[in-house]
Amino acid sequence: MTRRIVRTAIQLGVLGFIALILILVLDNRYRVLPSAIHAHLPAHHPGLVITDITLTKCSTLSVLTSCSLDPDLWHKVDKDLYLNSGWLSHAYIHVQRRREEELRPEDSVVIDVKVSRADPAALERGQLEEKWESRPSGIWIKRSAQRHASDSQKAITAVDVLFGADAVEPRLGWEIKDPAILLGSSGETYEARLTVRRGTPSIVEKPTPRIGKDGKFKIMQVSDLHLSTGLGKCRDPEPPGHNGGRCDADTRTLDFVGSLLDKEKPDLVVLSGDQVNGETAPDAQSAVFKFAELFIKRQVPYATIFGNHDDEGSLSRSGLMSLTEQLPYSLSEAGPGSADGVGNYIVEVRARGSSQHSALTLYLLDTHGYSPDERQFRGYDWLKRSQIEWFKETAQGLKREHKEYTHVHMDMAFIHIPLPEYRDAQENDMVGTRTEPPTAPGFNSGFRDALVDEGVLLVSCGHDHVNDYCALEKHANGKPALWMCYAGGSGFGGYGGWNGYHRRVRFFDVDANEARITTYKRLEYGDTERRIDEQIVAEGGKLVPL
């Protein structure tokens, strides 16, 4: 009896396996399974697939031209390929897309896209038999007539546009297409480039910053990159005649930051505002992708806050944060809706090994842009009461948890616009250079006191490009209260060069074994191998005076 049962079970198993293979083969050809089952099959891309791509051009002088297509059939990628730089001309990419379960027998799925003046089949070996379909401005698409091609790894599921000769694509599953779309000389100022995604959007998991096995953790603070759409123009480059006087701002800036990433190998990068030079970034997305790509390809986590120029381009603060949050290795967060601004959040650096205890907490806060009350308080905005309350509640709520850490827990803070107390820094309590007066808010909302009350050891900002000092704030009795540092400007798209000032980046070396924080700077030109103004700002979790 037992043998008969076993034999029967084996026979049923074999028959079931053969039936499953047969069903999968038939489905691959005729799509016989329901979409609910398809969504769980390998190599399937649930959601939308692209069935056609085209480009429209229009002129404000001609009523016979239109950049619009039937919205029931076409979806417009909402970026003018001229980036509104053409007074009269405009152009847009449009795509047709369908849900896979809604594909009709006559639908074809786009499986590749190229930009070329000639048929790609005639330019590449082995592709003479492949059929490419021509679209305006040098766009060619390859489509599969087979309905089940939407299950192919080649199926294109999204299309976007980036700009600039230096455009990069850091998103997982996306591929940028070179060369630029052939719009003609009047439309190639910003060099619009197609970028396509194959498959479903990748799930991006945030990394967990952690103290190294040796008890060390290095933070690289990069401020005021001032990146543009395209190569950018240098402002005040030092030395003026470097490289024969030729200077592409973004290229030189990104080369500088990239070289320090390779030399210093930080565990975390904090971008403390004005990553995007809004005035010269009509496509802010392209600018954001350029700095993000530096960290993503090196697998370095990074956290961003905004300055007063980031949202002066094509994206709002919320739009910028939404974009950045979705990128690999980004720790950036919009923060709670109860606090004013976008980008009030913490980054917890966990203790070594598999410990879930926090060894270091970083507080990042949005210092907004320009004064909301220019008549009474000229200049720049200030941290709001709701932000300070959020900071204090968060810090106090974490204290019990942080006490469980077996070593000394430490706190740091990062902002963009300096606090009013930066103006009070005394030369004998300062390490570094003060080349310009601090452009702090005219109104003092009391954040310095909140930092001191909650035991934060130091706060570091950006904004004033040619200041790079750390100054010690003191209590009324003369004892150390708070280190206040500047990162120094790193980008050639923003002002700099005063009194021969070279672009620079600040580092914080954290030694969790000794509860020590050491800080220094590295230069873009000149004495590039030396740690500039190296100093210990905390030892044993306590502030170290000069």
C-alpha positions, 0 to 999 in steps of 0.5 A, a space after each residue: 500500500 505504501 509503495 502504491 501511494 509513493 508511486 502514485 504521488 511521484 506520477 502525479 508530481 511528474 504530470 503536474 510538472 509537465 503540465 506546468 511547463 506546457 502552460 508556461 510555454 503556451 503563456 509565453 506565446 499566447 498569454 493564457 494566464 491571468 494578469 494576477 498570476 503574471 505579476 508573480 512570474 519571473 522576468 515580469 514587469 507589472 505595470 506600464 510598458 512603452 508601445 511607442 515614442 515620438 517627438 513634437 515641435 511647435 512654434 508660437 508664431 505658427 497656429 498650424 503647429 502644436 506640441 500636443 497630441 491626443 491625451 487619450 493615446 499619448 503621455 507627454 514627458 513634461 520637459 521642454 527639450 529647449 528648456 524654454 530657452 527658445 523664444 519661439 520654439 518648443 519640443 516635447 517627447 511623448 510616449 504611448 504606454 499600456 498596462 500589460 494586461 491591456 495589450 492588444 494584438 496590434 500593439 508592439 512593445 518598445 525594446 530599444 531606443 537609439 539616437 542617430 542620423 542614420 538607421 542603426 541597423 546599417 551602422 552596426 554589424 549583425 543588425 542588418 535584419 533588425 527593423 528600426 523605426 524612425 521618429 523625429 529628431 534622430 530618434 529610432 525605436 525597435 519594437 517587438 510585434 510579439 505580445 509576450 515581449 512585455 515579459 522580456 528583460 528588454 521591455 522599456 517601461 519608462 522614458 525621461 529626459 536629462 540635459 547637458 553634455 555631462 548628464 549622468 543617470 544614477 537610477 537603478 535600471 535606467 540607461 542614458 542614451 547618447 548622443 543628444 536628441 538632434 534638435 538642430 543648432 538652436 536646440 542643442 544648447 542644453 543637449 537633451 538626452 533620452 533616458 529609459 528604464 527597463 523593468 519595474 522601478 527598483 526598490 531602494 533600501 536605505 543603508 545603515 551607517 555604522 561605526 567601523 570595526 576599528 571604532 572609526 567613522 569619517 564624515 565628509 561635509 560638502 557645501 555649496 556645490 552650485 551645480 548647473 544644468 550642463 557644464 556650468 561657468 566658473 566664478 572666481 576660479 583660483 588660480 585664474 590662469 589654471 588649465 590655460 584659463 579654461 574652466 567648466 564649473 561642474 566638471 572641475 567641482 565634481 572632479 575635486 569632490 570625486 578625488 577626495 572621495 577616493 583619497 579619504 574614503 568617507 563613511 558618510 557625506 553630508 551635503 549642507 545646501 546649495 547643491 543646485 545653483 537654481 539660476 543656472 539649473 533650468 533642469 534641476 534633476 540633471 544637476 542633482 543626478 550629477 552629485 548623486 552619481 559620485 556617491 552612488 558609484 562609490 557606494 557611499 551613503 549621503 544626506 542632504 539639506 537645502 540652501 537658499 539657491 537649491 529651489 530657485 531652478 525647476 524644482 521646489 524643495 519638496 520636489 528635490 527631496 522627493 527625487 533625492 529620497 528615491 536615489 540609491 544610498 540616499 539617507 535624505 528625508 523630508 522630515 515631519 510635517 509638523 516642522 517648518 521646511 523640508 529636510 528636518 531629520 536625523 541620521 543615526 550612526 550605529 555602533 560597530 558590529 551588529 549592535 542596534 545602539 546609536 553611537 552618533 546622532 546627526 541632526 539636519 535642519 532646513 534653514 530655508 532661504 530669504 527673510 520673510 520680513 525683509 523690512 524688519 529683518 533683512 537678509 536670510 530666514 531663520 530656524 522656526 519655533 516648530 523646528 526647534 521644538 521638533 529638535 528638542 523633543 527628538 533629542 530628549 526622546 532619544 536620551 534614554 536609548 542613547 544611554 544604553 550605548 556602552 561607550 559615550 554617545 555624541 551629537 552633531 548638527 548640520 545647517 546651511 545658513 549660519 546662526 547669528 552667534 557666528 558673528 560673535 566669533 573671536 579671533 582667539 577662539 577660532 581656527 581657520 579663516 574668516 574672509 567675509 562677514 557671516 551672513 546670518 539671519 537678522 532674527 535670532 530664534 534661539 537655536 544655539 541655546 537649544 543645541 547647547 541645552 541638548 548637549 550637541 557638541 558642534 554645528 557646521 554650516 555652509 552658505 558663506 563660501 570663503 569662510 572655513 573656520 571653527 569658532 568656540 562659543 562659550 558660556 557666561 562663565 567662560 567654559 566651552 558651550 558649542 563649536 560652530 564650524 563652516 565647511 567652506 565652499 566647494 563648487 566653482 559655480 558659486 562665488 569664491 577666490 577672494 584673497 586667493 581662497 581655494 575651494 575646499 571640503 571639511 572632514 570630521 574623523 569620529 573615534 568612538 573608542 575615545 569619544 573624539 572628534 577631529 576636524 580638518 579641511 582639504 583643498 582643491 588647489 595648492 597644498 592638496 595633500 595636507 590636512 588643513 587646520 586639523 584640530 580636536 574639537 571633542 575628547 571623551 565626549 566633552 568639548 576641547 577648548 583651544 
